[in-house]
């Protein structure tokens, strides 16, 4: 990983969201975009890894951290990363008091969970 | 013909990778084109989040590092 340059910068954090159909998937997507807008990392496509596209897989290998946000405990994103033997830091949004199929997704909720994940990212370095 | 693309917005390392790729083509005596891609949208279409990246026949072979000519020759085989 030390040889990755990203045109001179280092410490690249990539953010992936399950972006599933349920409210939790929508929340995962929204939180990921908020984290990207707040400069916590670059969001990229989990589907690209699922599709075995070399560029996405090599990017995940090369990143300093892969922040993976799954909406629920089915953890599709985690399974995709494990299938490809890729390292990741995992966040499941139902662990933050969100109920699949029930909780209304509001801007306040998106911001609250994004802040909590941002704090956790800081802790893991 | 082998199609080689160097993905990068134009930093020193991207230029070095392009030079190494051209040298590799000469040393390997293969028929190949070397094209530099600087458009960020086109780069993103490859899923590449770190540059420079080396693409051979539309497949990303490496990213985030400057491969040597020898390493590129091995990828051309």
N, CA and C atoms of all chains as a GROMACS GRO file, in nm:
protein
  606
    1UNK      N    1   0.080  -0.121   0.000
    1UNK     CA    2   0.000   0.000   0.000
    1UNK      C    3   0.084   0.126   0.000
    2UNK      N    4   0.206   0.115   0.054
    2UNK     CA    5   0.290   0.232   0.061
    2UNK      C    6   0.332   0.286  -0.074
    3UNK      N    7   0.322   0.203  -0.177
    3UNK     CA    8   0.364   0.247  -0.309
    3UNK      C    9   0.254   0.319  -0.385
    4UNK      N   10   0.135   0.322  -0.328
    4UNK     CA   11   0.025   0.389  -0.397
    4UNK      C   12   0.046   0.540  -0.390
    5UNK      N   13   0.027   0.608  -0.501
    5UNK     CA   14   0.057   0.750  -0.495
    5UNK      C   15  -0.063   0.840  -0.508
    6UNK      N   16  -0.165   0.798  -0.583
    6UNK     CA   17  -0.281   0.884  -0.609
    6UNK      C   18  -0.234   1.022  -0.652
    7UNK      N   19  -0.137   1.022  -0.742
    7UNK     CA   20  -0.078   1.146  -0.792
    7UNK      C   21  -0.025   1.232  -0.678
    8UNK      N   22   0.047   1.171  -0.589
    8UNK     CA   23   0.117   1.249  -0.488
    8UNK      C   24   0.055   1.243  -0.349
    9UNK      N   25  -0.076   1.219  -0.338
    9UNK     CA   26  -0.137   1.218  -0.206
    9UNK      C   27  -0.129   1.078  -0.146
   10UNK      N   28  -0.142   1.071  -0.015
   10UNK     CA   29  -0.141   0.939   0.049
   10UNK      C   30  -0.260   0.932   0.145
   11UNK      N   31  -0.278   0.817   0.206
   11UNK     CA   32  -0.386   0.802   0.303
   11UNK      C   33  -0.523   0.802   0.240
   12UNK      N   34  -0.537   0.738   0.126
   12UNK     CA   35  -0.665   0.736   0.056
   12UNK      C   36  -0.765   0.645   0.128
   13UNK      N   37  -0.877   0.702   0.168
   13UNK     CA   38  -0.986   0.623   0.227
   13UNK      C   39  -1.098   0.612   0.125
   14UNK      N   40  -1.141   0.491   0.100
   14UNK     CA   41  -1.251   0.470   0.006
   14UNK      C   42  -1.377   0.430   0.082
   15UNK      N   43  -1.490   0.480   0.038
   15UNK     CA   44  -1.618   0.456   0.106
   15UNK      C   45  -1.710   0.376   0.013
   16UNK      N   46  -1.767   0.270   0.067
   16UNK     CA   47  -1.858   0.184  -0.011
   16UNK      C   48  -1.990   0.174   0.063
   17UNK      N   49  -2.099   0.172  -0.012
   17UNK     CA   50  -2.231   0.158   0.047
   17UNK      C   51  -2.304   0.042  -0.018
   18UNK      N   52  -2.381  -0.032   0.065
   18UNK     CA   53  -2.459  -0.141   0.006
   18UNK      C   54  -2.567  -0.085  -0.086
   19UNK      N   55  -2.620   0.034  -0.052
   19UNK     CA   56  -2.722   0.101  -0.135
   19UNK      C   57  -2.837   0.007  -0.171
   20UNK      N   58  -2.876  -0.075  -0.076
   20UNK     CA   59  -2.986  -0.170  -0.101
   20UNK      C   60  -3.122  -0.103  -0.114
   21UNK      N   61  -3.224  -0.184  -0.142
   21UNK     CA   62  -3.357  -0.130  -0.172
   21UNK      C   63  -3.432  -0.081  -0.049
   22UNK      N   64  -3.402  -0.136   0.068
   22UNK     CA   65  -3.476  -0.100   0.189
   22UNK      C   66  -3.434   0.039   0.238
   23UNK      N   67  -3.507   0.086   0.339
   23UNK     CA   68  -3.473   0.217   0.398
   23UNK      C   69  -3.329   0.219   0.449
   24UNK      N   70  -3.284   0.105   0.497
   24UNK     CA   71  -3.147   0.096   0.549
   24UNK      C   72  -3.043   0.111   0.436
   25UNK      N   73  -3.075   0.057   0.319
   25UNK     CA   74  -2.986   0.072   0.204
   25UNK      C   75  -2.981   0.217   0.157
   26UNK      N   76  -3.097   0.280   0.159
   26UNK     CA   77  -3.105   0.422   0.124
   26UNK      C   78  -3.023   0.506   0.223
   27UNK      N   79  -3.036   0.470   0.350
   27UNK     CA   80  -2.960   0.542   0.454
   27UNK      C   81  -2.810   0.520   0.434
   28UNK      N   82  -2.771   0.397   0.405
   28UNK     CA   83  -2.629   0.367   0.384
   28UNK      C   84  -2.574   0.453   0.270
   29UNK      N   85  -2.650   0.463   0.164
   29UNK     CA   86  -2.608   0.544   0.049
   29UNK      C   87  -2.596   0.691   0.089
   30UNK      N   88  -2.698   0.741   0.159
   30UNK     CA   89  -2.699   0.883   0.198
   30UNK      C   90  -2.586   0.916   0.294
   31UNK      N   91  -2.562   0.827   0.390
   31UNK     CA   92  -2.454   0.848   0.486
   31UNK      C   93  -2.318   0.848   0.414
   32UNK      N   94  -2.303   0.757   0.319
   32UNK     CA   95  -2.176   0.750   0.244
   32UNK      C   96  -2.152   0.880   0.167
   33UNK      N   97  -2.257   0.930   0.104
   33UNK     CA   98  -2.242   1.056   0.028
   33UNK      C   99  -2.211   1.173   0.120
   34UNK      N  100  -2.273   1.171   0.239
   34UNK     CA  101  -2.247   1.278   0.337
   34UNK      C  102  -2.101   1.271   0.383
   35UNK      N  103  -2.052   1.152   0.410
   35UNK     CA  104  -1.913   1.137   0.452
   35UNK      C  105  -1.818   1.187   0.343
   36UNK      N  106  -1.853   1.157   0.217
   36UNK     CA  107  -1.769   1.203   0.107
   36UNK      C  108  -1.772   1.356   0.099
   37UNK      N  109  -1.892   1.413   0.110
   37UNK     CA  110  -1.904   1.560   0.103
   37UNK      C  111  -1.828   1.628   0.216
   38UNK      N  112  -1.820   1.559   0.331
   38UNK     CA  113  -1.748   1.614   0.446
   38UNK      C  114  -1.598   1.586   0.440
   39UNK      N  115  -1.555   1.526   0.330
   39UNK     CA  116  -1.412   1.504   0.310
   39UNK      C  117  -1.354   1.387   0.387
   40UNK      N  118  -1.439   1.293   0.429
   40UNK     CA  119  -1.390   1.179   0.507
   40UNK      C  120  -1.335   1.067   0.419
   41UNK      N  121  -1.357   1.075   0.291
   41UNK     CA  122  -1.307   0.973   0.199
   41UNK      C  123  -1.371   0.990   0.063
   42UNK      N  124  -1.333   0.901  -0.028
   42UNK     CA  125  -1.389   0.906  -0.162
   42UNK      C  126  -1.487   0.790  -0.178
   43UNK      N  127  -1.608   0.820  -0.217
   43UNK     CA  128  -1.706   0.713  -0.237
   43UNK      C  129  -1.682   0.647  -0.372
   44UNK      N  130  -1.687   0.516  -0.373
   44UNK     CA  131  -1.673   0.444  -0.499
   44UNK      C  132  -1.773   0.328  -0.501
   45UNK      N  133  -1.777   0.252  -0.609
   45UNK     CA  134  -1.889   0.160  -0.633
   45UNK      C  135  -1.864   0.020  -0.579
   46UNK      N  136  -1.944  -0.019  -0.484
   46UNK     CA  137  -1.941  -0.158  -0.436
   46UNK      C  138  -1.980  -0.254  -0.548
   47UNK      N  139  -2.073  -0.212  -0.632
   47UNK     CA  140  -2.117  -0.297  -0.743
   47UNK      C  141  -2.000  -0.330  -0.836
   48UNK      N  142  -1.907  -0.236  -0.850
   48UNK     CA  143  -1.791  -0.260  -0.936
   48UNK      C  144  -1.707  -0.376  -0.885
   49UNK      N  145  -1.696  -0.387  -0.752
   49UNK     CA  146  -1.623  -0.500  -0.693
   49UNK      C  147  -1.704  -0.628  -0.711
   50UNK      N  148  -1.834  -0.618  -0.687
   50UNK     CA  149  -1.920  -0.735  -0.705
   50UNK      C  150  -1.915  -0.788  -0.847
   51UNK      N  151  -1.893  -0.699  -0.941
   51UNK     CA  152  -1.885  -0.737  -1.083
   51UNK      C  153  -1.745  -0.782  -1.124
   52UNK      N  154  -1.656  -0.791  -1.026
   52UNK     CA  155  -1.517  -0.835  -1.050
   52UNK      C  156  -1.443  -0.745  -1.148
   53UNK      N  157  -1.470  -0.617  -1.146
   53UNK     CA  158  -1.399  -0.524  -1.235
   53UNK      C  159  -1.264  -0.489  -1.174
   54UNK      N  160  -1.160  -0.511  -1.252
   54UNK     CA  161  -1.022  -0.503  -1.200
   54UNK      C  162  -0.991  -0.367  -1.139
   55UNK      N  163  -1.036  -0.260  -1.200
   55UNK     CA  164  -1.004  -0.126  -1.150
   55UNK      C  165  -1.057  -0.103  -1.010
   56UNK      N  166  -1.178  -0.149  -0.984
   56UNK     CA  167  -1.239  -0.131  -0.852
   56UNK      C  168  -1.167  -0.220  -0.749
   57UNK      N  169  -1.136  -0.342  -0.788
   57UNK     CA  170  -1.071  -0.434  -0.695
   57UNK      C  171  -0.929  -0.386  -0.662
   58UNK      N  172  -0.857  -0.342  -0.762
   58UNK     CA  173  -0.721  -0.293  -0.739
   58UNK      C  174  -0.723  -0.166  -0.654
   59UNK      N  175  -0.825  -0.082  -0.675
   59UNK     CA  176  -0.837   0.040  -0.593
   59UNK      C  177  -0.859   0.003  -0.447
   60UNK      N  178  -0.942  -0.098  -0.424
   60UNK     CA  179  -0.968  -0.142  -0.285
   60UNK      C  180  -0.842  -0.199  -0.222
   61UNK      N  181  -0.762  -0.270  -0.301
   61UNK     CA  182  -0.636  -0.327  -0.249
   61UNK      C  183  -0.538  -0.216  -0.214
   62UNK      N  184  -0.544  -0.110  -0.292
   62UNK     CA  185  -0.445  -0.003  -0.283
   62UNK      C  186  -0.481   0.102  -0.176
   63UNK      N  187  -0.608   0.109  -0.139
   63UNK     CA  188  -0.653   0.212  -0.044
   63UNK      C  189  -0.593   0.189   0.094
   64UNK      N  190  -0.573   0.298   0.168
   64UNK     CA  191  -0.526   0.285   0.306
   64UNK      C  192  -0.636   0.224   0.393
   65UNK      N  193  -0.761   0.265   0.368
   65UNK     CA  194  -0.875   0.210   0.441
   65UNK      C  195  -0.993   0.200   0.346
   66UNK      N  196  -1.067   0.090   0.358
   66UNK     CA  197  -1.194   0.074   0.288
   66UNK      C  198  -1.304   0.081   0.393
   67UNK      N  199  -1.383   0.187   0.388
   67UNK     CA  200  -1.494   0.205   0.482
   67UNK      C  201  -1.618   0.147   0.417
   68UNK      N  202  -1.668   0.039   0.473
   68UNK     CA  203  -1.780  -0.033   0.412
   68UNK      C  204  -1.905  -0.016   0.498
   69UNK      N  205  -2.010   0.041   0.438
   69UNK     CA  206  -2.132   0.068   0.513
   69UNK      C  207  -2.245  -0.020   0.459
   70UNK      N  208  -2.288  -0.113   0.544
   70UNK     CA  209  -2.402  -0.197   0.511
   70UNK      C  210  -2.524  -0.145   0.586
   71UNK      N  211  -2.638  -0.151   0.522
   71UNK     CA  212  -2.759  -0.102   0.587
   71UNK      C  213  -2.807  -0.196   0.697
   72UNK      N  214  -2.799  -0.326   0.672
   72UNK     CA  215  -2.856  -0.422   0.768
   72UNK      C  216  -2.761  -0.540   0.788
   73UNK      N  217  -2.803  -0.630   0.873
   73UNK     CA  218  -2.715  -0.742   0.912
   73UNK      C  219  -2.700  -0.848   0.803
   74UNK      N  220  -2.775  -0.838   0.696
   74UNK     CA  221  -2.751  -0.931   0.584
   74UNK      C  222  -2.607  -0.910   0.534
   75UNK      N  223  -2.560  -0.787   0.544
   75UNK     CA  224  -2.419  -0.752   0.517
   75UNK      C  225  -2.370  -0.796   0.379
   76UNK      N  226  -2.444  -0.759   0.278
   76UNK     CA  227  -2.406  -0.793   0.139
   76UNK      C  228  -2.268  -0.738   0.106
   77UNK      N  229  -2.243  -0.615   0.150
   77UNK     CA  230  -2.113  -0.553   0.122
   77UNK      C  231  -1.999  -0.632   0.182
   78UNK      N  232  -2.019  -0.674   0.306
   78UNK     CA  233  -1.916  -0.752   0.376
   78UNK      C  234  -1.887  -0.882   0.299
   79UNK      N  235  -1.992  -0.946   0.252
   79UNK     CA  236  -1.974  -1.072   0.180
   79UNK      C  237  -1.897  -1.050   0.049
   80UNK      N  238  -1.926  -0.939  -0.017
   80UNK     CA  239  -1.855  -0.908  -0.142
   80UNK      C  240  -1.705  -0.885  -0.114
   81UNK      N  241  -1.677  -0.812  -0.007
   81UNK     CA  242  -1.536  -0.787   0.027
   81UNK      C  243  -1.466  -0.917   0.066
   82UNK      N  244  -1.534  -0.999   0.145
   82UNK     CA  245  -1.472  -1.124   0.189
   82UNK      C  246  -1.448  -1.218   0.071
   83UNK      N  247  -1.543  -1.219  -0.022
   83UNK     CA  248  -1.529  -1.305  -0.140
   83UNK      C  249  -1.403  -1.270  -0.218
   84UNK      N  250  -1.368  -1.142  -0.214
   84UNK     CA  251  -1.251  -1.095  -0.289
   84UNK      C  252  -1.126  -1.080  -0.202
   85UNK      N  253  -1.136  -1.127  -0.077
   85UNK     CA  254  -1.022  -1.117   0.017
   85UNK      C  255  -0.969  -0.974   0.030
   86UNK      N  256  -1.059  -0.880   0.042
   86UNK     CA  257  -1.019  -0.740   0.054
   86UNK      C  258  -1.035  -0.693   0.199
   87UNK      N  259  -0.943  -0.608   0.245
   87UNK     CA  260  -0.954  -0.557   0.383
   87UNK      C  261  -1.061  -0.448   0.392
   88UNK      N  262  -1.128  -0.437   0.507
   88UNK     CA  263  -1.231  -0.333   0.521
   88UNK      C  264  -1.262  -0.305   0.668
   89UNK      N  265  -1.316  -0.187   0.690
   89UNK     CA  266  -1.371  -0.149   0.821
   89UNK      C  267  -1.522  -0.149   0.803
   90UNK      N  268  -1.592  -0.223   0.886
   90UNK     CA  269  -1.734  -0.250   0.861
   90UNK      C  270  -1.827  -0.172   0.954
   91UNK      N  271  -1.932  -0.114   0.897
   91UNK     CA  272  -2.034  -0.045   0.975
   91UNK      C  273  -2.171  -0.096   0.929
   92UNK      N  274  -2.254  -0.137   1.027
   92UNK     CA  275  -2.390  -0.184   0.996
   92UNK      C  276  -2.488  -0.086   1.061
   93UNK      N  277  -2.575  -0.027   0.980
   93UNK     CA  278  -2.656   0.084   1.031
   93UNK      C  279  -2.766   0.041   1.127
   94UNK      N  280  -2.808  -0.084   1.122
   94UNK     CA  281  -2.907  -0.128   1.222
   94UNK      C  282  -2.845  -0.134   1.362
   95UNK      N  283  -2.712  -0.128   1.368
   95UNK     CA  284  -2.646  -0.119   1.499
   95UNK      C  285  -2.656   0.021   1.559
   96UNK      N  286  -2.710   0.114   1.480
   96UNK     CA  287  -2.723   0.253   1.526
   96UNK      C  288  -2.870   0.285   1.558
   97UNK      N  289  -2.948   0.184   1.590
   97UNK     CA  290  -3.086   0.206   1.629
   97UNK      C  291  -3.185   0.219   1.514
   98UNK      N  292  -3.139   0.192   1.394
   98UNK     CA  293  -3.227   0.202   1.276
   98UNK      C  294  -3.298   0.067   1.257
   99UNK      N  295  -3.426   0.073   1.233
   99UNK     CA  296  -3.502  -0.051   1.209
   99UNK      C  297  -3.532  -0.067   1.061
  100UNK      N  298  -3.493  -0.182   1.010
  100UNK     CA  299  -3.514  -0.209   0.867
  100UNK      C  300  -3.664  -0.210   0.836
  101UNK      N  301  -3.701  -0.135   0.734
  101UNK     CA  302  -3.841  -0.132   0.692
  101UNK      C  303  -3.930  -0.043   0.776
  102UNK      N  304  -3.872   0.019   0.879
  102UNK     CA  305  -3.956   0.099   0.970
  102UNK      C  306  -3.907   0.244   0.987
  103UNK      N  307  -3.781   0.258   1.018
  103UNK     CA  308  -3.732   0.392   1.053
  103UNK      C  309  -3.739   0.487   0.933
  104UNK      N  310  -3.795   0.605   0.958
  104UNK     CA  311  -3.800   0.706   0.853
  104UNK      C  312  -3.661   0.768   0.837
  105UNK      N  313  -3.618   0.782   0.712
  105UNK     CA  314  -3.484   0.837   0.687
  105UNK      C  315  -3.496   0.989   0.672
  106UNK      N  316  -3.440   1.060   0.766
  106UNK     CA  317  -3.445   1.207   0.765
  106UNK      C  318  -3.303   1.262   0.750
  107UNK      N  319  -3.298   1.390   0.716
  107UNK     CA  320  -3.167   1.456   0.704
  107UNK      C  321  -3.093   1.452   0.838
  108UNK      N  322  -3.170   1.469   0.946
  108UNK     CA  323  -3.109   1.468   1.080
  108UNK      C  324  -3.046   1.331   1.110
  109UNK      N  325  -3.118   1.227   1.072
  109UNK     CA  326  -3.066   1.091   1.096
  109UNK      C  327  -2.939   1.066   1.014
  110UNK      N  328  -2.943   1.110   0.889
  110UNK     CA  329  -2.825   1.093   0.802
  110UNK      C  330  -2.705   1.163   0.863
  111UNK      N  331  -2.726   1.286   0.909
  111UNK     CA  332  -2.615   1.363   0.966
  111UNK      C  333  -2.564   1.299   1.095
  112UNK      N  334  -2.659   1.254   1.178
  112UNK     CA  335  -2.622   1.195   1.307
  112UNK      C  336  -2.535   1.070   1.286
  113UNK      N  337  -2.579   0.982   1.197
  113UNK     CA  338  -2.503   0.858   1.177
  113UNK      C  339  -2.372   0.886   1.104
  114UNK      N  340  -2.375   0.979   1.010
  114UNK     CA  341  -2.250   1.015   0.940
  114UNK      C  342  -2.147   1.067   1.041
  115UNK      N  343  -2.192   1.148   1.136
  115UNK     CA  344  -2.100   1.201   1.237
  115UNK      C  345  -2.044   1.088   1.324
  116UNK      N  346  -2.131   0.994   1.359
  116UNK     CA  347  -2.084   0.882   1.443
  116UNK      C  348  -1.982   0.796   1.368
  117UNK      N  349  -2.009   0.772   1.242
  117UNK     CA  350  -1.914   0.691   1.164
  117UNK      C  351  -1.784   0.770   1.141
  118UNK      N  352  -1.797   0.900   1.119
  118UNK     CA  353  -1.676   0.983   1.102
  118UNK      C  354  -1.589   0.975   1.227
  119UNK      N  355  -1.651   0.978   1.344
  119UNK     CA  356  -1.575   0.967   1.470
  119UNK      C  357  -1.507   0.830   1.480
  120UNK      N  358  -1.581   0.727   1.438
  120UNK     CA  359  -1.524   0.591   1.443
  120UNK      C  360  -1.408   0.578   1.346
  121UNK      N  361  -1.420   0.641   1.230
  121UNK     CA  362  -1.312   0.636   1.131
  121UNK      C  363  -1.186   0.700   1.190
  122UNK      N  364  -1.207   0.813   1.262
  122UNK     CA  365  -1.093   0.882   1.324
  122UNK      C  366  -1.023   0.789   1.422
  123UNK      N  367  -1.101   0.714   1.497
  123UNK     CA  368  -1.046   0.624   1.599
  123UNK      C  369  -0.961   0.514   1.537
  124UNK      N  370  -1.009   0.463   1.422
  124UNK     CA  371  -0.934   0.353   1.359
  124UNK      C  372  -0.816   0.405   1.277
  125UNK      N  373  -0.806   0.538   1.263
  125UNK     CA  374  -0.689   0.598   1.197
  125UNK      C  375  -0.700   0.611   1.048
  126UNK      N  376  -0.296  -0.583  -3.227
  126UNK     CA  377  -0.215  -0.481  -3.161
  126UNK      C  378  -0.258  -0.465  -3.015
  127UNK      N  379  -0.161  -0.448  -2.926
  127UNK     CA  380  -0.192  -0.429  -2.784
  127UNK      C  381  -0.222  -0.281  -2.760
  128UNK      N  382  -0.329  -0.255  -2.688
  128UNK     CA  383  -0.365  -0.116  -2.655
  128UNK      C  384  -0.330  -0.088  -2.510
  129UNK      N  385  -0.235   0.002  -2.491
  129UNK     CA  386  -0.193   0.040  -2.355
  129UNK      C  387  -0.244   0.180  -2.326
  130UNK      N  388  -0.302   0.196  -2.208
  130UNK     CA  389  -0.346   0.330  -2.167
  130UNK      C  390  -0.284   0.364  -2.032
  131UNK      N  391  -0.241   0.487  -2.020
  131UNK     CA  392  -0.190   0.538  -1.893
  131UNK      C  393  -0.296   0.633  -1.840
  132UNK      N  394  -0.352   0.601  -1.724
  132UNK     CA  395  -0.454   0.686  -1.666
  132UNK      C  396  -0.391   0.776  -1.560
  133UNK      N  397  -0.415   0.905  -1.576
  133UNK     CA  398  -0.361   0.999  -1.478
  133UNK      C  399  -0.380   1.141  -1.526
  134UNK      N  400  -0.392   1.230  -1.432
  134UNK     CA  401  -0.422   1.368  -1.470
  134UNK      C  402  -0.298   1.449  -1.508
  135UNK      N  403  -0.182   1.389  -1.498
  135UNK     CA  404  -0.064   1.459  -1.552
  135UNK      C  405   0.048   1.486  -1.454
  136UNK      N  406   0.051   1.415  -1.342
  136UNK     CA  407   0.159   1.438  -1.245
  136UNK      C  408   0.288   1.373  -1.296
  137UNK      N  409   0.395   1.397  -1.223
  137UNK     CA  410   0.527   1.346  -1.261
  137UNK      C  411   0.527   1.194  -1.271
  138UNK      N  412   0.457   1.129  -1.175
  138UNK     CA  413   0.456   0.983  -1.174
  138UNK      C  414   0.380   0.927  -1.295
  139UNK      N  415   0.275   0.998  -1.335
  139UNK     CA  416   0.199   0.954  -1.454
  139UNK      C  417   0.289   0.961  -1.578
  140UNK      N  418   0.363   1.069  -1.587
  140UNK     CA  419   0.453   1.087  -1.702
  140UNK      C  420   0.562   0.980  -1.702
  141UNK      N  421   0.611   0.948  -1.582
  141UNK     CA  422   0.716   0.846  -1.572
  141UNK      C  423   0.662   0.710  -1.616
  142UNK      N  424   0.538   0.680  -1.576
  142UNK     CA  425   0.478   0.553  -1.615
  142UNK      C  426   0.461   0.546  -1.767
  143UNK      N  427   0.423   0.657  -1.826
  143UNK     CA  428   0.408   0.662  -1.973
  143UNK      C  429   0.543   0.635  -2.039
  144UNK      N  430   0.647   0.699  -1.989
  144UNK     CA  431   0.781   0.678  -2.045
  144UNK      C  432   0.824   0.532  -2.032
  145UNK      N  433   0.795   0.474  -1.914
  145UNK     CA  434   0.832   0.334  -1.892
  145UNK      C  435   0.754   0.240  -1.984
  146UNK      N  436   0.628   0.275  -2.010
  146UNK     CA  437   0.545   0.191  -2.098
  146UNK      C  438   0.599   0.198  -2.241
  147UNK      N  439   0.636   0.316  -2.286
  147UNK     CA  440   0.691   0.331  -2.422
  147UNK      C  441   0.821   0.252  -2.435
  148UNK      N  442   0.903   0.261  -2.330
  148UNK     CA  443   1.031   0.187  -2.331
  148UNK      C  444   1.004   0.035  -2.332
  149UNK      N  445   0.904  -0.006  -2.256
  149UNK     CA  446   0.871  -0.149  -2.249
  149UNK      C  447   0.828  -0.202  -2.385
  150UNK      N  448   0.750  -0.122  -2.456
  150UNK     CA  449   0.703  -0.163  -2.589
  150UNK      C  450   0.822  -0.179  -2.683
  151UNK      N  451   0.916  -0.086  -2.673
  151UNK     CA  452   1.035  -0.092  -2.759
  151UNK      C  453   1.120  -0.215  -2.726
  152UNK      N  454   1.141  -0.238  -2.597
  152UNK     CA  455   1.226  -0.350  -2.554
  152UNK      C  456   1.161  -0.485  -2.584
  153UNK      N  457   1.029  -0.490  -2.571
  153UNK     CA  458   0.959  -0.618  -2.592
  153UNK      C  459   0.935  -0.646  -2.740
  154UNK      N  460   0.959  -0.544  -2.823
  154UNK     CA  461   0.936  -0.558  -2.968
  154UNK      C  462   0.795  -0.606  -2.999
  155UNK      N  463   0.698  -0.543  -2.936
  155UNK     CA  464   0.559  -0.580  -2.963
  155UNK      C  465   0.490  -0.463  -3.034
  156UNK      N  466   0.383  -0.499  -3.106
  156UNK     CA  467   0.306  -0.394  -3.172
  156UNK      C  468   0.203  -0.343  -3.073
  157UNK      N  469   0.221  -0.221  -3.030
  157UNK     CA  470   0.131  -0.167  -2.927
  157UNK      C  471   0.117  -0.017  -2.940
  158UNK      N  472   0.002   0.032  -2.899
  158UNK     CA  473  -0.018   0.176  -2.893
  158UNK      C  474  -0.017   0.218  -2.746
  159UNK      N  475   0.037   0.336  -2.720
  159UNK     CA  476   0.037   0.388  -2.583
  159UNK      C  477  -0.039   0.520  -2.583
  160UNK      N  478  -0.148   0.523  -2.510
  160UNK     CA  479  -0.232   0.644  -2.507
  160UNK      C  480  -0.244   0.693  -2.364
  161UNK      N  481  -0.234   0.822  -2.348
  161UNK     CA  482  -0.249   0.881  -2.215
  161UNK      C  483  -0.393   0.929  -2.199
  162UNK      N  484  -0.453   0.894  -2.088
  162UNK     CA  485  -0.591   0.937  -2.060
  162UNK      C  486  -0.589   1.031  -1.940
  163UNK      N  487  -0.628   1.155  -1.964
  163UNK     CA  488  -0.624   1.254  -1.856
  163UNK      C  489  -0.764   1.298  -1.810
  164UNK      N  490  -0.865   1.262  -1.887
  164UNK     CA  491  -1.001   1.304  -1.853
  164UNK      C  492  -1.049   1.227  -1.729
  165UNK      N  493  -1.085   1.300  -1.624
  165UNK     CA  494  -1.117   1.236  -1.496
  165UNK      C  495  -1.238   1.144  -1.506
  166UNK      N  496  -1.335   1.180  -1.589
  166UNK     CA  497  -1.454   1.095  -1.604
  166UNK      C  498  -1.419   0.963  -1.671
  167UNK      N  499  -1.331   0.972  -1.770
  167UNK     CA  500  -1.288   0.850  -1.838
  167UNK      C  501  -1.207   0.761  -1.743
  168UNK      N  502  -1.124   0.826  -1.660
  168UNK     CA  503  -1.046   0.750  -1.561
  168UNK      C  504  -1.140   0.681  -1.462
  169UNK      N  505  -1.242   0.753  -1.417
  169UNK     CA  506  -1.337   0.696  -1.320
  169UNK      C  507  -1.414   0.578  -1.378
  170UNK      N  508  -1.434   0.579  -1.508
  170UNK     CA  509  -1.507   0.468  -1.572
  170UNK      C  510  -1.435   0.335  -1.556
  171UNK      N  511  -1.305   0.341  -1.531
  171UNK     CA  512  -1.229   0.218  -1.507
  171UNK      C  513  -1.234   0.176  -1.360
  172UNK      N  514  -1.299   0.256  -1.277
  172UNK     CA  515  -1.305   0.224  -1.135
  172UNK      C  516  -1.178   0.259  -1.061
  173UNK      N  517  -1.092   0.332  -1.128
  173UNK     CA  518  -0.960   0.364  -1.071
  173UNK      C  519  -0.973   0.485  -0.978
  174UNK      N  520  -0.935   0.464  -0.851
  174UNK     CA  521  -0.945   0.572  -0.752
  174UNK      C  522  -0.808   0.627  -0.716
  175UNK      N  523  -0.704   0.565  -0.769
  175UNK     CA  524  -0.568   0.613  -0.745
  175UNK      C  525  -0.490   0.608  -0.875
  176UNK      N  526  -0.415   0.709  -0.901
  176UNK     CA  527  -0.336   0.712  -1.023
  176UNK      C  528  -0.188   0.720  -0.988
  177UNK      N  529  -0.098   0.691  -1.081
  177UNK     CA  530  -0.125   0.650  -1.218
  177UNK      C  531  -0.174   0.506  -1.227
  178UNK      N  532  -0.246   0.477  -1.334
  178UNK     CA  533  -0.292   0.340  -1.356
  178UNK      C  534  -0.251   0.295  -1.496
  179UNK      N  535  -0.228   0.167  -1.506
  179UNK     CA  536  -0.189   0.108  -1.634
  179UNK      C  537  -0.300   0.014  -1.681
  180UNK      N  538  -0.348   0.038  -1.802
  180UNK     CA  539  -0.453  -0.046  -1.859
  180UNK      C  540  -0.398  -0.112  -1.985
  181UNK      N  541  -0.413  -0.242  -1.994
  181UNK     CA  542  -0.370  -0.314  -2.114
  181UNK      C  543  -0.491  -0.386  -2.172
  182UNK      N  544  -0.519  -0.357  -2.296
  182UNK     CA  545  -0.636  -0.413  -2.365
  182UNK      C  546  -0.762  -0.401  -2.279
  183UNK      N  547  -0.781  -0.283  -2.228
  183UNK     CA  548  -0.902  -0.246  -2.150
  183UNK      C  549  -0.912  -0.311  -2.014
  184UNK      N  550  -0.805  -0.374  -1.967
  184UNK     CA  551  -0.806  -0.432  -1.832
  184UNK      C  552  -0.705  -0.359  -1.744
  185UNK      N  553  -0.752  -0.314  -1.627
  185UNK     CA  554  -0.663  -0.245  -1.535
  185UNK      C  555  -0.563  -0.344  -1.478
  186UNK      N  556  -0.435  -0.317  -1.499
  186UNK     CA  557  -0.330  -0.408  -1.453
  186UNK      C  558  -0.263  -0.361  -1.325
  187UNK      N  559  -0.254  -0.229  -1.308
  187UNK     CA  560  -0.195  -0.178  -1.184
  187UNK      C  561  -0.244  -0.037  -1.163
  188UNK      N  562  -0.238   0.006  -1.038
  188UNK     CA  563  -0.270   0.146  -1.011
  188UNK      C  564  -0.197   0.192  -0.887
  189UNK      N  565  -0.180   0.323  -0.880
  189UNK     CA  566  -0.118   0.382  -0.763
  189UNK      C  567   0.031   0.369  -0.754
  190UNK      N  568   0.093   0.314  -0.858
  190UNK     CA  569   0.239   0.304  -0.854
  190UNK      C  570   0.298   0.309  -0.995
  191UNK      N  571   0.425   0.343  -0.998
  191UNK     CA  572   0.495   0.353  -1.126
  191UNK      C  573   0.566   0.220  -1.152
  192UNK      N  574   0.511   0.143  -1.243
  192UNK     CA  575   0.576   0.016  -1.278
  192UNK      C  576   0.702   0.044  -1.357
  193UNK      N  577   0.802  -0.041  -1.340
  193UNK     CA  578   0.924  -0.029  -1.419
  193UNK      C  579   0.897  -0.087  -1.559
  194UNK      N  580   0.986  -0.058  -1.651
  194UNK     CA  581   0.973  -0.114  -1.786
  194UNK      C  582   0.971  -0.266  -1.782
  195UNK      N  583   1.054  -0.322  -1.695
  195UNK     CA  584   1.061  -0.469  -1.685
  195UNK      C  585   0.927  -0.526  -1.638
  196UNK      N  586   0.868  -0.459  -1.540
  196UNK     CA  587   0.738  -0.507  -1.490
  196UNK      C  588   0.632  -0.498  -1.599
  197UNK      N  589   0.639  -0.393  -1.678
  197UNK     CA  590   0.540  -0.378  -1.786
  197UNK      C  591   0.563  -0.484  -1.893
  198UNK      N  592   0.688  -0.512  -1.922
  198UNK     CA  593   0.717  -0.617  -2.022
  198UNK      C  594   0.655  -0.749  -1.978
  199UNK      N  595   0.665  -0.781  -1.849
  199UNK     CA  596   0.605  -0.905  -1.799
  199UNK      C  597   0.453  -0.907  -1.819
  200UNK      N  598   0.392  -0.791  -1.807
  200UNK     CA  599   0.247  -0.783  -1.827
  200UNK      C  600   0.210  -0.794  -1.975
  201UNK      N  601   0.304  -0.761  -2.062
  201UNK     CA  602   0.277  -0.766  -2.206
  201UNK      C  603   0.289  -0.909  -2.260
  202UNK      N  604   0.355  -0.996  -2.184
  202UNK     CA  605   0.378  -1.133  -2.233
  202UNK      C  606   0.250  -1.215  -2.233
   0.00000   0.00000   0.00000
